[in-house]
Amino acid sequence: RQLNAEADLAAARAQAAFAELATALRAGANLLIDQPQRPLDAAETARAAGVAGEVAVLDARGEVVALTGGAPGDFALGHAPPESPRVSPAADGMMLVAVAAGPERQLVARIPAPEVQSQRGGLLAVVSREGLVIGAADPQLVGQPVETVFGLSAEAAAERAASAGLANTTPAETTPLRVAVSAPAES
């Protein structure tokens, strides 16, 4: 039961942080859609609306056209704007959250990855919809595919959610967080 509670708590915390962040990014994205010649203003609007990190505007090629801080390489996503919000792991305990600002641009926030703690000493991770670990009790797991960490796909994790050794939480469709999974430590 504690395993399920830890997975549920990790997912709830990540979802809550994401909801606030997505709202702030959308404020900047709306400005950029209305006034495409003002990418820096759009990034600063997102920060003022509540992004507790740096924000960049990327074009359809993934090139940074404006940023509030950091280096362009900190925002490397390398692909067209997402159809829905997307979360990707980044270096140094950070994650990237991207929202589309029209068909050609995206706003990307670079913020701390979710803090994940396990009282049982087992594996616990928050995973993106694409199956990459974005936050984990063991920081060395961040950026790795869920298949590598847990030995099964995100889909298989969902199927095995009722087992004693694996808990799985599937967030709402509006968030890019696919699952929070945990497994007991090897004995």
N, C-alpha and C positions, 0 to 999 in steps of 0.2 A: 504494500500500500504506500509506503514511503517513496518507493520508486516512482509510482504514478504521480504522487503529490509533487515530487521534485520536477518531473517532466512537465506537469501542468503549470507549475509556478514559473519555470523557465519560459514556457511559451507565452504565458499571460504577461510577464514582464516585457518580453521582446515585442509582443503585439501592442502593448500600451505605448511603449517608446516609439514604435513605428507609426502608430496612428497620429501622434502629435507631430512627428517629423514630416509625414506625408502631407498634412494640412499646411505646414509652413512652406514646404517645397512647392505645393500647388499655388500658393499665393504668388511666389516668384514666377512660376510657369505662366500663370494667367497674365501677369504684367508683360512677360516676354511675348506671348501670343498677341497681345494688344499693341505692343510697341517693340517690334523685333530689333529696332536699331539701338535698344537700351539693355544689352545683356548684363552689364555690370550692375545696373540698377535692379534688374531682376534677381541676381544673385544676392545683392544686399537686402532686397525685400524679403527673400526667404530667410536670411539670417535674422532680420528684425522681427519676423513672424515666429521665431522660436527655434531655428536650427542652432544647436549648440556645437557648432563645428564650422569648418570651412565649406564654401559652396562654389561650384564651378558651373559654367554653361558650356556644354559640348555641342558641336555641330554633328551632322549626320555621319561624318567619318570618324567621330570620336575625338576630334581635335578640340582642345580647350580654346574658347574664344573670350572668356572672361572668368576671373576667379577672385575670391575675397581674401585669399591667403594660401599659403602652401605653394607647392610647385606643380606645374602641369602634369608631371608624371605621377603625382599622388592620386590623380583622377582617371587613370588609364582604364577605360572600359572597352574601347576599340570597336564598338558597333553602333548601329543606328538606334535612335530613341526607342525605349520599350513601349509596348502597347499598354502595359500596366506597370505599376511600380516594381522595381527590381532591386534586390539586395545582393551584394557581392562582398566576399572577404577582401580585406586590404592588409597591408603590412602593419606591423607595430601595434597590434590589438585594435585596429580600426576596421570599419566596414564602409562600403559605399552604398548609398541609397539613391536610385535614379528615378525620376519621373519625366514623362514626355512634356515638352513645351511646344506642341504642334508636331507636324510630321518631320521636321528637319533638325530639331534641337531637343536637348534634355538638360534638366538641372540635376546636378549630382552633389550630394552632401557627403562629406568625409567626417564620420563621427565615431566615437568609441563603440566597439562591438559589445553586444550584451554580456553582462557579467553572469557567468553560470557557475554555480557551486553545487557540489554533491556531498551530502552528509554521509553517504554510504561508502564513499571512496571509489565508486564505480565510474564508468564513462557517462557523461551527460553532455549533450550538445544541442544547439539550436542550428537548424539547417535551412538553407534557402530552398526555394521551389526547384531550383536547378540541381539540388543535391549536394551543395558544397557546405561544409561546416563554417558558420560565421562566428560562432561563439562556443567555447567549450571550457569545461573545468580544467582541462589540460590545454594550455595555449598552443602546444605543438600540433594539435589536431586541426587548428583553424586553417581553412583553405583546402583541406583534403576532402575528397569525395566521401559521402556517407558510406558507400560500399567498402572503401578501404578501412574506415574506422570501425564499422560495426559488422562488416562481412556480409552485408545484404543491402539491397537497393531500398530507396525510400518507400517504394511501393510494397516491397516485402515487409518492411518495418510496420507499415500500416496494417498489413494482413496479420502480423504476429502480435498486434498490440495487446491482446488478451493474455499472452503467455506470462509466466512468472518472471522471465528474464529480460523482458523488453517492454517499455511503455512508449506510447506514441500519441502525440497530440497533433491533430490537423487543424490549423487556424482557419479563420474565415477566408473565403475566396478573394476578398479585397486586399489581403496582405500577401506579400511575397515570401513569407516564412512558411515553409512547407511542413516541417515537423520539428518537434523537440523530442529527442529520443534519449533513453538512458539504458544502461545495462550494468549489472553488478560487476564488481571487480573480480578478476580471475582468482580462484581460491586454490 
